[in-house]
Amino acid sequence: MKAWLCETLEGIGAMQYRELPTPEPKAGEARIAVRAASLNFPDLLIVEGKYQFKPELPFVPGAEYAGVVDAVGEGVAHLKVGQPVAAIGSTGGFATHACVDATRVIPLPPGFALEDGAAFAFTYGTSHHALMDRAALKPGETVFVLGAAGGVGTAALQIAKAAGARVIAGASSDEKCALCTSLGADATINYSTANLREALKSLTGGKGPDVVYDPVGGDLAEPSFRSIAWRGRYLVVGFAGGGIPALPFNLALLKGASIVGVFWGDFVKREPKASAAGLAQLAQWYAEGKIRPVIDCRLPMAELPAAYARMGTRKVQGKVLLVNG
């Protein structure tokens, strides 16, 4: 097989696309012939040793991918060779083949495109857990989504609309705002040019958003939290903006608001039944056409450096895919 091998934590420039022995699945594992893998923000961090999960060197990065089952290990009865699946392993996806714990393999229902499967679980799973579980979003509430044109942002926008919420999409350019409008956003804010607090005040009649979905962090966090509604829920999803904000606790007191952490990876491990129920609802919404991954671009697997470079520009709209064949 061919795979991108991370042997040091010196970033993408030190990685090599190599011919490696095709692995055999161990007991409880399945081998996937990878058709497509998506790039997520943690993939930028993990090859530099900056992510909370630090795999032992050397490793093949790539946590989200889809393909067909190529082989199964001892004790795996629920997966069959040739079955289309998505996988949410911690590593291994940036290759032509990957072995993964069979419990992390999700059979794809009929009509579920493999490329969509490769761009689905992390972003939609995270956003569903955040909005429906952690924020207990109700129909008619207003959600403000930061970074709304990115992978998790487009997922959050679509899920909030499917749940009956009003969505204000925040993005860094007019082009990204236009994408959000095409996905169903009720209003948009270009926060690179607009006064964020004034815009949110105007769009909510002074009330503020009930839920803030924040995968960006940085300088946008405090003005967003200052704008939140009474009993609002501020979802801490990630820090794609680079900085981890320090919010004054008195703001939570004055608004009766909650600062809510969102860590989908541990949710999957600690509450597998609840996670599976969330993914089942997402699959139903996908079948109904209510949600669908936004694909920014498709690149051959051998062009991983170009995919990383695209992610680094922060111009991505949706997900970047790497494809085999």
Secondary structure as the mmCIF struct_conf table of DSSP 4:
data_model
#
loop_
_struct_conf.conf_type_id
_struct_conf.id
_struct_conf.beg_label_comp_id
_struct_conf.beg_label_asym_id
_struct_conf.beg_label_seq_id
_struct_conf.end_label_comp_id
_struct_conf.end_label_asym_id
_struct_conf.end_label_seq_id
STRN STRN1 LYS A 2 LEU A 5
STRN STRN2 CYS A 6 CYS A 6
BEND BEND1 THR A 8 GLU A 10
HELX_RH_3T_P HELX_RH_3T_P1 ILE A 12 ALA A 14
STRN STRN3 GLN A 16 GLU A 19
HELX_LH_PP_P HELX_LH_PP_P1 PRO A 21 PRO A 25
TURN_TY1_P TURN_TY1_P1 ALA A 27 GLY A 28
STRN STRN4 GLU A 29 LEU A 39
HELX_RH_AL_P HELX_RH_AL_P1 PHE A 41 ILE A 46
TURN_TY1_P TURN_TY1_P2 VAL A 47 GLY A 49
BEND BEND2 TYR A 51 GLN A 52
HELX_LH_PP_P HELX_LH_PP_P2 PRO A 55 GLU A 56
BEND BEND3 LEU A 57 PRO A 58
STRN STRN5 PHE A 59 PHE A 59
STRN STRN6 GLU A 64 VAL A 72
TURN_TY1_P TURN_TY1_P3 GLU A 74 GLY A 75
BEND BEND4 HIS A 78 HIS A 78
TURN_TY1_P TURN_TY1_P4 VAL A 81 GLY A 82
STRN STRN7 PRO A 84 ALA A 87
BEND BEND5 SER A 90 THR A 91
BEND BEND6 PHE A 94 PHE A 94
STRN STRN8 ALA A 95 ALA A 95
BEND BEND7 THR A 96 THR A 96
STRN STRN9 HIS A 97 ASP A 101
HELX_RH_3T_P HELX_RH_3T_P2 ALA A 102 ARG A 104
STRN STRN10 VAL A 105 PRO A 107
HELX_LH_PP_P HELX_LH_PP_P3 LEU A 108 PRO A 109
TURN_TY1_P TURN_TY1_P5 PRO A 110 GLY A 111
HELX_RH_AL_P HELX_RH_AL_P2 LEU A 114 ALA A 118
TURN_TY1_P TURN_TY1_P6 ALA A 119 PHE A 120
HELX_RH_AL_P HELX_RH_AL_P3 ALA A 121 HIS A 128
HELX_RH_PI_P HELX_RH_PI_P1 HIS A 129 ARG A 134
BEND BEND8 ALA A 135 ALA A 135
TURN_TY1_P TURN_TY1_P7 PRO A 139 GLY A 140
STRN STRN11 THR A 142 VAL A 145
TURN_TY1_P TURN_TY1_P8 LEU A 146 ALA A 149
STRN STRN12 GLY A 150 GLY A 150
HELX_RH_AL_P HELX_RH_AL_P4 GLY A 151 ALA A 162
TURN_TY1_P TURN_TY1_P9 ALA A 163 GLY A 164
STRN STRN13 ARG A 166 ALA A 171
BEND BEND9 SER A 172 SER A 173
HELX_RH_AL_P HELX_RH_AL_P5 ASP A 174 SER A 182
TURN_TY1_P TURN_TY1_P10 LEU A 183 GLY A 184
BEND BEND10 ASP A 186 ASP A 186
STRN STRN14 ALA A 187 ASN A 190
TURN_TY1_P TURN_TY1_P11 TYR A 191 THR A 193
BEND BEND11 ALA A 194 ALA A 194
HELX_RH_AL_P HELX_RH_AL_P6 LEU A 196 LEU A 203
TURN_TY1_P TURN_TY1_P12 THR A 204 GLY A 206
BEND BEND12 LYS A 207 LYS A 207
BEND BEND13 ASP A 210 ASP A 210
STRN STRN15 VAL A 211 ASP A 214
BEND BEND14 PRO A 215 PRO A 215
HELX_RH_3T_P HELX_RH_3T_P3 GLY A 218 LEU A 220
HELX_RH_AL_P HELX_RH_AL_P7 ALA A 221 ARG A 226
TURN_TY1_P TURN_TY1_P13 SER A 227 SER A 227
HELX_LH_PP_P HELX_LH_PP_P4 ILE A 228 ALA A 229
TURN_TY1_P TURN_TY1_P14 TRP A 230 ARG A 231
STRN STRN16 ARG A 233 VAL A 236
TURN_TY1_P TURN_TY1_P15 ALA A 240 GLY A 241
BEND BEND15 GLY A 242 GLY A 242
HELX_RH_AL_P HELX_RH_AL_P8 PHE A 249 LYS A 255
TURN_TY1_P TURN_TY1_P16 GLY A 256 GLY A 256
STRN STRN17 SER A 258 GLY A 261
HELX_RH_AL_P HELX_RH_AL_P9 TRP A 264 ARG A 270
HELX_RH_AL_P HELX_RH_AL_P10 PRO A 272 ALA A 287
TURN_TY1_P TURN_TY1_P17 GLU A 288 GLY A 289
BEND BEND16 LYS A 290 LYS A 290
HELX_LH_PP_P HELX_LH_PP_P5 PRO A 293 VAL A 294
STRN STRN18 ILE A 295 PRO A 300
HELX_RH_3T_P HELX_RH_3T_P4 MET A 301 GLU A 303
HELX_RH_AL_P HELX_RH_AL_P11 LEU A 304 GLY A 312
TURN_TY1_P TURN_TY1_P18 THR A 313 ARG A 314
STRN STRN19 GLY A 318 GLY A 318
STRN STRN20 LYS A 319 VAL A 323
#
